[in-house]
Amino acid sequence: MMIHDITKIAGANKKRKRVGRGEGSGHGKTSGKGGKGQTARSGGSIRPGFEGGQMPLYRKLPHRGFNNYEFRTSYAVVNVGDLARLEANVTEVNVEVLVKAGLVRPGVAMLKVLGDGEISRALKVTAQKFTGSAKAKLEKAGGSAITA
């Protein structure tokens, strides 16, 4: 194959859209921006819920109820299978050990152990919560699950 044998692939290079270059181009007059008004102007965007100055619906309706989101308890989760991959010399597992191993982010206060995966060695695991399957797998392997 020679360089002069190579042909252009159809649709590989596309011309950019040039707006405002006359009616014959198909993108003239309003340049694809439609008619007049707020959205036709540069920087013209309207925030969600805005109703043109009319009192918006979300302000007309009563705001009631309570949400516990701010008072939630968030746990860092780790699976039993992840504990099995820890170094062989580790016998006691807590948050500090998991942070060093890179399984949990630093600054985590609460830890929950989930039961996904298998474990074959005895580990003494200290955490705030354990699922039933995680506790059973740890105890079956000869370890213990200590609730802090």
C-alpha positions as CSV (number, residue, x, y, z in Angstrom):
1,M,0.0,0.0,0.0
2,M,1.3,3.4,-0.9
3,I,0.5,6.8,0.7
4,H,-1.3,7.9,-2.5
5,D,-3.6,4.8,-2.3
6,I,-5.1,5.9,1.0
7,T,-8.5,7.5,0.6
8,K,-10.5,9.6,3.0
9,I,-13.1,7.8,5.1
10,A,-16.6,9.3,4.5
11,G,-17.7,11.2,7.6
12,A,-14.3,11.2,9.3
13,N,-13.9,15.0,9.1
14,K,-16.9,17.1,9.7
15,K,-17.2,20.9,9.0
16,R,-18.1,23.0,12.0
17,K,-21.5,24.6,12.1
18,R,-21.2,28.3,11.1
19,V,-24.2,30.1,12.3
20,G,-25.4,33.6,11.4
21,R,-24.1,33.4,7.8
22,G,-27.3,34.1,5.9
23,E,-30.7,32.5,5.4
24,G,-29.4,30.2,2.6
25,S,-27.1,28.4,5.0
26,G,-30.1,27.1,7.1
27,H,-28.5,28.7,10.2
28,G,-29.1,32.3,9.5
29,K,-31.3,35.0,11.1
30,T,-31.7,33.8,14.7
31,S,-28.7,31.4,14.4
32,G,-30.6,28.4,15.8
33,K,-31.7,30.3,18.9
34,G,-35.4,30.5,18.0
35,G,-37.4,33.7,18.6
36,K,-37.0,36.6,20.9
37,G,-36.9,36.6,24.7
38,Q,-34.9,35.7,27.7
39,T,-33.5,32.4,26.4
40,A,-32.4,34.0,23.1
41,R,-30.0,36.3,24.9
42,S,-26.4,35.4,25.7
43,G,-26.1,33.9,29.2
44,G,-29.9,33.4,29.2
45,S,-30.7,30.6,31.4
46,I,-33.5,30.2,33.9
47,R,-33.1,28.4,37.1
48,P,-35.3,25.3,37.8
49,G,-38.6,26.2,39.4
50,F,-38.6,29.8,38.1
51,E,-42.1,30.8,36.8
52,G,-41.4,34.2,35.3
53,G,-41.9,36.1,38.5
54,Q,-45.1,34.4,39.4
55,M,-45.1,32.9,42.9
56,P,-43.5,29.4,42.2
57,L,-45.3,26.2,43.1
58,Y,-42.7,25.2,45.6
59,R,-43.3,28.4,47.6
60,K,-47.1,28.0,47.5
61,L,-47.1,24.6,49.0
62,P,-46.6,24.1,52.7
63,H,-43.3,22.7,53.8
64,R,-43.9,20.1,56.5
65,G,-42.2,17.0,57.9
66,F,-38.8,16.0,59.2
67,N,-35.8,14.4,57.7
68,N,-33.2,12.5,59.7
69,Y,-30.5,12.9,57.1
70,E,-28.4,15.2,59.3
71,F,-28.6,12.8,62.2
72,R,-27.8,9.6,60.3
73,T,-25.1,7.2,61.4
74,S,-22.8,6.3,58.5
75,Y,-20.7,3.2,58.7
76,A,-17.6,2.3,56.7
77,V,-18.2,-1.2,55.5
78,V,-15.8,-4.1,55.0
79,N,-16.5,-7.7,53.9
80,V,-15.2,-10.9,55.5
81,G,-13.5,-11.7,52.2
82,D,-11.5,-8.4,52.4
83,L,-10.4,-9.4,56.0
84,A,-9.1,-12.7,54.6
85,R,-6.8,-10.8,52.3
86,L,-5.0,-9.0,55.1
87,E,-1.3,-9.8,55.8
88,A,-0.7,-13.1,57.5
89,N,0.9,-11.6,60.7
90,V,-2.3,-9.7,61.5
91,T,-4.4,-11.4,64.2
92,E,-6.4,-8.5,65.6
93,V,-8.4,-6.3,63.3
94,N,-9.8,-2.8,64.1
95,V,-10.4,0.5,62.2
96,E,-6.7,1.5,62.5
97,V,-5.5,-1.7,61.0
98,L,-8.0,-1.4,58.1
99,V,-6.9,2.2,57.4
100,K,-3.2,1.1,57.2
101,A,-4.2,-1.7,54.9
102,G,-6.2,0.7,52.7
103,L,-9.5,-1.0,53.1
104,V,-11.1,2.0,54.9
105,R,-10.6,5.7,54.5
106,P,-9.0,7.6,57.4
107,G,-11.2,9.5,59.8
108,V,-13.9,6.8,59.9
109,A,-15.5,6.4,63.4
110,M,-17.9,3.5,62.8
111,L,-17.2,0.2,61.2
112,K,-19.6,-2.5,60.0
113,V,-18.5,-6.0,58.9
114,L,-20.5,-7.7,56.1
115,G,-20.6,-11.4,55.3
116,D,-19.6,-11.4,51.6
117,G,-16.6,-13.7,50.9
118,E,-14.9,-16.5,52.8
119,I,-12.4,-16.6,55.6
120,S,-10.2,-19.5,56.7
121,R,-8.0,-18.1,59.5
122,A,-8.9,-16.9,63.0
123,L,-9.1,-13.2,63.4
124,K,-10.2,-11.1,66.4
125,V,-12.3,-8.4,64.8
126,T,-13.5,-5.3,66.7
127,A,-16.3,-3.3,65.0
128,Q,-19.5,-1.4,65.9
129,K,-21.7,-3.8,63.9
130,F,-21.6,-7.2,62.3
131,T,-24.1,-8.9,60.1
132,G,-25.3,-12.3,61.2
133,S,-23.5,-14.1,58.4
134,A,-20.3,-12.2,59.0
135,K,-20.3,-13.1,62.7
136,A,-21.0,-16.8,61.9
137,K,-18.2,-17.0,59.3
138,L,-15.7,-15.4,61.7
139,E,-16.6,-17.7,64.6
140,K,-16.6,-20.8,62.3
141,A,-13.0,-19.9,61.2
142,G,-12.0,-19.9,64.9
143,G,-12.0,-16.1,65.4
144,S,-14.2,-13.7,67.3
145,A,-16.4,-10.8,66.6
146,I,-16.2,-8.1,69.3
147,T,-18.9,-5.4,69.2
148,A,-17.3,-2.1,70.3
